[in-house]
Amino acid sequence: MIWRCGVCGYIHDGSTPPQNCPKCGAEASQYSEVPREEAEPFIRARFSNDLHLQLSANLDNVIAIAEEGISDDLDPGCVDVFTKARNGALEAKKMITAELAAHMKKGKWN
């Protein structure tokens, strides 16, 4: 079940609402259950947001490896590959950041 604090909008997962809202301190009586059809977008957004975060973390690894390859400077071809990989990963991370910011503005982050 998903519960929403009627004071601040905090979303809580569980069979019952928390005794007090972790965000604003409101009592459990201030919570209401979110209907299943309304909860489905929260669940889907959480999944997508988690995928974005996993991808971002993996891109950090790509950036680190690429920077090692650039530093190694074996030959121009290798440096070119590593530079393109790093730049692509940096660009993808910017896109992820923008997408997650859009999710937050749309209320798709909880």
VMD Tcl script that builds the backbone (N, CA, C; Angstrom):
set m [mol new atoms 330]
animate dup $m
set s [atomselect $m all]
$s set {name element resname resid chain x y z} {
  {N N MET 1 A 0.838 -1.173 0.000}
  {CA C MET 1 A 0.000 0.000 0.000}
  {C C MET 1 A 0.887 1.241 0.000}
  {N N ILE 2 A 0.358 2.288 -0.593}
  {CA C ILE 2 A 1.062 3.570 -0.607}
  {C C ILE 2 A 0.195 4.585 0.120}
  {N N TRP 3 A 0.855 5.346 1.006}
  {CA C TRP 3 A 0.180 6.341 1.826}
  {C C TRP 3 A 0.764 7.717 1.538}
  {N N ARG 4 A -0.092 8.751 1.585}
  {CA C ARG 4 A 0.353 10.125 1.358}
  {C C ARG 4 A 0.016 10.975 2.574}
  {N N CYS 5 A 1.023 11.713 3.037}
  {CA C CYS 5 A 0.801 12.649 4.143}
  {C C CYS 5 A -0.056 13.801 3.629}
  {N N GLY 6 A -1.140 14.084 4.328}
  {CA C GLY 6 A -2.031 15.164 3.941}
  {C C GLY 6 A -1.470 16.537 4.245}
  {N N VAL 7 A -0.402 16.600 5.007}
  {CA C VAL 7 A 0.202 17.889 5.361}
  {C C VAL 7 A 1.268 18.287 4.336}
  {N N CYS 8 A 2.219 17.385 4.082}
  {CA C CYS 8 A 3.355 17.748 3.215}
  {C C CYS 8 A 3.432 16.967 1.910}
  {N N GLY 9 A 2.633 15.906 1.759}
  {CA C GLY 9 A 2.644 15.122 0.530}
  {C C GLY 9 A 3.648 13.988 0.501}
  {N N TYR 10 A 4.360 13.756 1.610}
  {CA C TYR 10 A 5.343 12.675 1.683}
  {C C TYR 10 A 4.655 11.351 1.357}
  {N N ILE 11 A 5.335 10.511 0.570}
  {CA C ILE 11 A 4.794 9.210 0.173}
  {C C ILE 11 A 5.477 8.124 1.000}
  {N N HIS 12 A 4.658 7.208 1.543}
  {CA C HIS 12 A 5.161 6.120 2.382}
  {C C HIS 12 A 4.627 4.792 1.866}
  {N N ASP 13 A 5.515 3.785 1.782}
  {CA C ASP 13 A 5.114 2.422 1.433}
  {C C ASP 13 A 4.989 1.613 2.707}
  {N N GLY 14 A 3.945 0.808 2.801}
  {CA C GLY 14 A 3.790 -0.077 3.937}
  {C C GLY 14 A 2.340 -0.436 4.154}
  {N N SER 15 A 2.108 -1.388 5.047}
  {CA C SER 15 A 0.738 -1.816 5.317}
  {C C SER 15 A -0.024 -0.772 6.122}
  {N N THR 16 A 0.714 0.077 6.842}
  {CA C THR 16 A 0.092 1.175 7.602}
  {C C THR 16 A 0.963 2.421 7.443}
  {N N PRO 17 A 0.390 3.593 7.660}
  {CA C PRO 17 A 1.224 4.800 7.597}
  {C C PRO 17 A 2.157 4.856 8.806}
  {N N PRO 18 A 3.233 5.643 8.722}
  {CA C PRO 18 A 4.131 5.757 9.874}
  {C C PRO 18 A 3.443 6.490 11.030}
  {N N GLN 19 A 3.929 6.276 12.239}
  {CA C GLN 19 A 3.362 6.971 13.409}
  {C C GLN 19 A 3.443 8.479 13.223}
  {N N ASN 20 A 4.591 8.927 12.714}
  {CA C ASN 20 A 4.784 10.347 12.430}
  {C C ASN 20 A 5.480 10.474 11.084}
  {N N CYS 21 A 5.103 11.466 10.328}
  {CA C CYS 21 A 5.695 11.700 9.020}
  {C C CYS 21 A 7.179 12.030 9.184}
  {N N PRO 22 A 8.049 11.330 8.468}
  {CA C PRO 22 A 9.484 11.608 8.566}
  {C C PRO 22 A 9.856 13.000 8.060}
  {N N LYS 23 A 9.016 13.570 7.217}
  {CA C LYS 23 A 9.332 14.883 6.646}
  {C C LYS 23 A 8.816 16.025 7.506}
  {N N CYS 24 A 7.553 15.963 7.915}
  {CA C CYS 24 A 6.957 17.112 8.624}
  {C C CYS 24 A 6.522 16.802 10.048}
  {N N GLY 25 A 6.532 15.519 10.436}
  {CA C GLY 25 A 6.160 15.151 11.796}
  {C C GLY 25 A 4.669 14.957 12.030}
  {N N ALA 26 A 3.854 15.093 10.977}
  {CA C ALA 26 A 2.406 14.909 11.130}
  {C C ALA 26 A 2.096 13.503 11.641}
  {N N GLU 27 A 1.007 13.381 12.395}
  {CA C GLU 27 A 0.595 12.087 12.933}
  {C C GLU 27 A 0.020 11.193 11.846}
  {N N ALA 28 A -0.028 9.902 12.134}
  {CA C ALA 28 A -0.518 8.905 11.178}
  {C C ALA 28 A -1.926 9.227 10.690}
  {N N SER 29 A -2.720 9.864 11.525}
  {CA C SER 29 A -4.097 10.195 11.141}
  {C C SER 29 A -4.156 11.187 9.971}
  {N N GLN 30 A -3.046 11.841 9.690}
  {CA C GLN 30 A -2.995 12.806 8.582}
  {C C GLN 30 A -2.732 12.131 7.236}
  {N N TYR 31 A -2.455 10.820 7.277}
  {CA C TYR 31 A -2.178 10.071 6.046}
  {C C TYR 31 A -3.461 9.524 5.443}
  {N N SER 32 A -3.455 9.410 4.108}
  {CA C SER 32 A -4.548 8.721 3.420}
  {C C SER 32 A -3.932 7.736 2.431}
  {N N GLU 33 A -4.643 6.640 2.245}
  {CA C GLU 33 A -4.157 5.633 1.304}
  {C C GLU 33 A -4.318 6.161 -0.114}
  {N N VAL 34 A -3.290 5.953 -0.936}
  {CA C VAL 34 A -3.336 6.364 -2.332}
  {C C VAL 34 A -4.015 5.236 -3.115}
  {N N PRO 35 A -5.101 5.546 -3.840}
  {CA C PRO 35 A -5.785 4.507 -4.618}
  {C C PRO 35 A -4.822 3.838 -5.603}
  {N N ARG 36 A -5.027 2.558 -5.842}
  {CA C ARG 36 A -4.133 1.759 -6.681}
  {C C ARG 36 A -3.891 2.407 -8.049}
  {N N GLU 37 A -4.950 2.905 -8.683}
  {CA C GLU 37 A -4.789 3.511 -10.014}
  {C C GLU 37 A -3.944 4.789 -9.960}
  {N N GLU 38 A -3.982 5.480 -8.836}
  {CA C GLU 38 A -3.140 6.660 -8.655}
  {C C GLU 38 A -1.723 6.263 -8.235}
  {N N ALA 39 A -1.578 5.139 -7.569}
  {CA C ALA 39 A -0.269 4.680 -7.105}
  {C C ALA 39 A 0.579 4.106 -8.235}
  {N N GLU 40 A -0.057 3.577 -9.252}
  {CA C GLU 40 A 0.684 2.939 -10.352}
  {C C GLU 40 A 1.730 3.874 -10.976}
  {N N PRO 41 A 1.410 5.137 -11.254}
  {CA C PRO 41 A 2.468 6.019 -11.789}
  {C C PRO 41 A 3.651 6.198 -10.829}
  {N N PHE 42 A 3.408 6.214 -9.512}
  {CA C PHE 42 A 4.502 6.296 -8.540}
  {C C PHE 42 A 5.422 5.094 -8.683}
  {N N ILE 43 A 4.794 3.925 -8.784}
  {CA C ILE 43 A 5.563 2.682 -8.866}
  {C C ILE 43 A 6.389 2.660 -10.152}
  {N N ARG 44 A 5.769 3.041 -11.269}
  {CA C ARG 44 A 6.495 3.063 -12.543}
  {C C ARG 44 A 7.600 4.100 -12.525}
  {N N ALA 45 A 7.331 5.283 -11.949}
  {CA C ALA 45 A 8.352 6.333 -11.892}
  {C C ALA 45 A 9.533 5.888 -11.035}
  {N N ARG 46 A 9.271 5.210 -9.936}
  {CA C ARG 46 A 10.363 4.714 -9.095}
  {C C ARG 46 A 11.260 3.764 -9.881}
  {N N PHE 47 A 10.644 2.887 -10.651}
  {CA C PHE 47 A 11.411 1.935 -11.451}
  {C C PHE 47 A 12.292 2.672 -12.460}
  {N N SER 48 A 11.692 3.598 -13.200}
  {CA C SER 48 A 12.437 4.352 -14.206}
  {C C SER 48 A 13.538 5.199 -13.566}
  {N N ASN 49 A 13.224 5.865 -12.462}
  {CA C ASN 49 A 14.228 6.679 -11.778}
  {C C ASN 49 A 15.391 5.814 -11.294}
  {N N ASP 50 A 15.093 4.625 -10.806}
  {CA C ASP 50 A 16.143 3.712 -10.359}
  {C C ASP 50 A 17.033 3.309 -11.533}
  {N N LEU 51 A 16.429 3.059 -12.688}
  {CA C LEU 51 A 17.219 2.721 -13.868}
  {C C LEU 51 A 18.141 3.879 -14.258}
  {N N HIS 52 A 17.612 5.097 -14.192}
  {CA C HIS 52 A 18.445 6.271 -14.490}
  {C C HIS 52 A 19.641 6.345 -13.542}
  {N N LEU 53 A 19.396 6.112 -12.260}
  {CA C LEU 53 A 20.478 6.186 -11.277}
  {C C LEU 53 A 21.506 5.075 -11.490}
  {N N GLN 54 A 21.040 3.872 -11.819}
  {CA C GLN 54 A 21.967 2.776 -12.105}
  {C C GLN 54 A 22.818 3.104 -13.337}
  {N N LEU 55 A 22.179 3.634 -14.366}
  {CA C LEU 55 A 22.899 3.992 -15.582}
  {C C LEU 55 A 23.938 5.079 -15.290}
  {N N SER 56 A 23.545 6.068 -14.506}
  {CA C SER 56 A 24.466 7.146 -14.147}
  {C C SER 56 A 25.689 6.604 -13.411}
  {N N ALA 57 A 25.475 5.697 -12.483}
  {CA C ALA 57 A 26.590 5.101 -11.743}
  {C C ALA 57 A 27.515 4.322 -12.685}
  {N N ASN 58 A 26.941 3.596 -13.629}
  {CA C ASN 58 A 27.767 2.870 -14.593}
  {C C ASN 58 A 28.520 3.820 -15.514}
  {N N LEU 59 A 27.899 4.933 -15.855}
  {CA C LEU 59 A 28.588 5.925 -16.681}
  {C C LEU 59 A 29.776 6.531 -15.936}
  {N N ASP 60 A 29.668 6.652 -14.605}
  {CA C ASP 60 A 30.815 7.107 -13.817}
  {C C ASP 60 A 31.997 6.161 -14.002}
  {N N ASN 61 A 31.713 4.867 -14.066}
  {CA C ASN 61 A 32.771 3.876 -14.301}
  {C C ASN 61 A 33.374 4.038 -15.697}
  {N N VAL 62 A 32.525 4.269 -16.690}
  {CA C VAL 62 A 33.010 4.484 -18.059}
  {C C VAL 62 A 33.928 5.704 -18.093}
  {N N ILE 63 A 33.512 6.774 -17.433}
  {CA C ILE 63 A 34.325 8.001 -17.408}
  {C C ILE 63 A 35.683 7.731 -16.765}
  {N N ALA 64 A 35.690 7.043 -15.646}
  {CA C ALA 64 A 36.948 6.757 -14.949}
  {C C ALA 64 A 37.876 5.887 -15.807}
  {N N ILE 65 A 37.327 4.860 -16.434}
  {CA C ILE 65 A 38.134 3.986 -17.286}
  {C C ILE 65 A 38.666 4.769 -18.485}
  {N N ALA 66 A 37.799 5.562 -19.097}
  {CA C ALA 66 A 38.213 6.344 -20.261}
  {C C ALA 66 A 39.321 7.328 -19.901}
  {N N GLU 67 A 39.221 7.950 -18.738}
  {CA C GLU 67 A 40.260 8.892 -18.321}
  {C C GLU 67 A 41.596 8.177 -18.089}
  {N N GLU 68 A 41.541 6.955 -17.577}
  {CA C GLU 68 A 42.776 6.165 -17.444}
  {C C GLU 68 A 43.385 5.890 -18.814}
  {N N GLY 69 A 42.520 5.538 -19.764}
  {CA C GLY 69 A 43.001 5.268 -21.119}
  {C C GLY 69 A 43.592 6.506 -21.776}
  {N N ILE 70 A 42.972 7.649 -21.543}
  {CA C ILE 70 A 43.504 8.904 -22.082}
  {C C ILE 70 A 44.878 9.189 -21.469}
  {N N SER 71 A 44.977 8.999 -20.158}
  {CA C SER 71 A 46.250 9.232 -19.463}
  {C C SER 71 A 47.338 8.269 -19.935}
  {N N ASP 72 A 46.961 7.044 -20.240}
  {CA C ASP 72 A 47.922 6.049 -20.699}
  {C C ASP 72 A 48.560 6.485 -22.025}
  {N N ASP 73 A 47.761 7.123 -22.891}
  {CA C ASP 73 A 48.260 7.750 -24.124}
  {C C ASP 73 A 49.105 6.794 -24.972}
  {N N LEU 74 A 48.578 5.564 -25.160}
  {CA C LEU 74 A 49.330 4.576 -25.932}
  {C C LEU 74 A 49.545 5.042 -27.364}
  {N N ASP 75 A 48.469 5.438 -28.026}
  {CA C ASP 75 A 48.594 5.958 -29.391}
  {C C ASP 75 A 47.353 6.801 -29.693}
  {N N PRO 76 A 47.375 7.590 -30.759}
  {CA C PRO 76 A 46.256 8.491 -31.060}
  {C C PRO 76 A 44.916 7.776 -31.226}
  {N N GLY 77 A 44.938 6.575 -31.801}
  {CA C GLY 77 A 43.685 5.835 -31.977}
  {C C GLY 77 A 43.046 5.469 -30.645}
  {N N CYS 78 A 43.875 5.003 -29.718}
  {CA C CYS 78 A 43.360 4.656 -28.384}
  {C C CYS 78 A 42.828 5.890 -27.674}
  {N N VAL 79 A 43.584 6.960 -27.716}
  {CA C VAL 79 A 43.159 8.203 -27.049}
  {C C VAL 79 A 41.835 8.679 -27.634}
  {N N ASP 80 A 41.690 8.550 -28.952}
  {CA C ASP 80 A 40.440 8.961 -29.603}
  {C C ASP 80 A 39.254 8.139 -29.100}
  {N N VAL 81 A 39.435 6.823 -29.000}
  {CA C VAL 81 A 38.360 5.950 -28.504}
  {C C VAL 81 A 37.987 6.333 -27.070}
  {N N PHE 82 A 38.996 6.463 -26.218}
  {CA C PHE 82 A 38.728 6.792 -24.819}
  {C C PHE 82 A 38.107 8.181 -24.663}
  {N N THR 83 A 38.558 9.129 -25.475}
  {CA C THR 83 A 38.004 10.485 -25.410}
  {C C THR 83 A 36.536 10.486 -25.821}
  {N N LYS 84 A 36.225 9.769 -26.881}
  {CA C LYS 84 A 34.820 9.690 -27.331}
  {C C LYS 84 A 33.956 8.981 -26.299}
  {N N ALA 85 A 34.487 7.940 -25.685}
  {CA C ALA 85 A 33.718 7.232 -24.644}
  {C C ALA 85 A 33.459 8.153 -23.463}
  {N N ARG 86 A 34.482 8.870 -23.022}
  {CA C ARG 86 A 34.313 9.796 -21.895}
  {C C ARG 86 A 33.298 10.878 -22.234}
  {N N ASN 87 A 33.443 11.487 -23.403}
  {CA C ASN 87 A 32.536 12.571 -23.782}
  {C C ASN 87 A 31.098 12.082 -23.932}
  {N N GLY 88 A 30.931 10.894 -24.476}
  {CA C GLY 88 A 29.580 10.327 -24.595}
  {C C GLY 88 A 28.963 10.049 -23.236}
  {N N ALA 89 A 29.769 9.531 -22.331}
  {CA C ALA 89 A 29.269 9.251 -20.979}
  {C C ALA 89 A 28.917 10.549 -20.247}
  {N N LEU 90 A 29.754 11.573 -20.407}
  {CA C LEU 90 A 29.454 12.868 -19.770}
  {C C LEU 90 A 28.158 13.452 -20.318}
  {N N GLU 91 A 27.956 13.343 -21.624}
  {CA C GLU 91 A 26.727 13.853 -22.240}
  {C C GLU 91 A 25.506 13.071 -21.749}
  {N N ALA 92 A 25.627 11.760 -21.675}
  {CA C ALA 92 A 24.508 10.944 -21.185}
  {C C ALA 92 A 24.173 11.291 -19.738}
  {N N LYS 93 A 25.187 11.549 -18.908}
  {CA C LYS 93 A 24.931 11.926 -17.514}
  {C C LYS 93 A 24.187 13.265 -17.443}
  {N N LYS 94 A 24.510 14.200 -18.325}
  {CA C LYS 94 A 23.788 15.480 -18.364}
  {C C LYS 94 A 22.326 15.249 -18.736}
  {N N MET 95 A 22.089 14.357 -19.698}
  {CA C MET 95 A 20.719 14.059 -20.105}
  {C C MET 95 A 19.944 13.399 -18.967}
  {N N ILE 96 A 20.586 12.500 -18.238}
  {CA C ILE 96 A 19.939 11.847 -17.097}
  {C C ILE 96 A 19.583 12.880 -16.036}
  {N N THR 97 A 20.515 13.780 -15.745}
  {CA C THR 97 A 20.260 14.827 -14.751}
  {C C THR 97 A 19.053 15.666 -15.165}
  {N N ALA 98 A 18.992 16.050 -16.425}
  {CA C ALA 98 A 17.869 16.855 -16.921}
  {C C ALA 98 A 16.559 16.073 -16.837}
  {N N GLU 99 A 16.608 14.798 -17.185}
  {CA C GLU 99 A 15.393 13.974 -17.146}
  {C C GLU 99 A 14.887 13.806 -15.714}
  {N N LEU 100 A 15.803 13.553 -14.783}
  {CA C LEU 100 A 15.383 13.401 -13.388}
  {C C LEU 100 A 14.856 14.721 -12.826}
  {N N ALA 101 A 15.433 15.842 -13.234}
  {CA C ALA 101 A 14.910 17.151 -12.811}
  {C C ALA 101 A 13.483 17.334 -13.339}
  {N N ALA 102 A 13.247 16.914 -14.573}
  {CA C ALA 102 A 11.894 16.994 -15.141}
  {C C ALA 102 A 10.940 16.089 -14.369}
  {N N HIS 103 A 11.403 14.898 -13.980}
  {CA C HIS 103 A 10.559 13.995 -13.194}
  {C C HIS 103 A 10.160 14.668 -11.884}
  {N N MET 104 A 11.107 15.325 -11.240}
  {CA C MET 104 A 10.800 15.979 -9.959}
  {C C MET 104 A 9.776 17.082 -10.135}
  {N N LYS 105 A 9.920 17.870 -11.198}
  {CA C LYS 105 A 8.954 18.950 -11.458}
  {C C LYS 105 A 7.556 18.399 -11.718}
  {N N LYS 106 A 7.482 17.217 -12.329}
  {CA C LYS 106 A 6.204 16.581 -12.650}
  {C C LYS 106 A 5.655 15.731 -11.507}
  {N N GLY 107 A 6.388 15.698 -10.395}
  {CA C GLY 107 A 5.938 14.885 -9.266}
  {C C GLY 107 A 6.185 13.403 -9.456}
  {N N LYS 108 A 7.103 13.049 -10.347}
  {CA C LYS 108 A 7.410 11.639 -10.603}
  {C C LYS 108 A 8.618 11.184 -9.789}
  {N N TRP 109 A 8.903 11.853 -8.726}
  {CA C TRP 109 A 10.000 11.468 -7.852}
  {C C TRP 109 A 9.441 11.383 -6.458}
  {N N ASN 110 A 9.517 10.227 -5.838}
  {CA C ASN 110 A 8.981 10.083 -4.483}
  {C C ASN 110 A 9.758 9.048 -3.727}
}
mol reanalyze $m
mol bondsrecalc $m
mol representation Tube
mol addrep $m
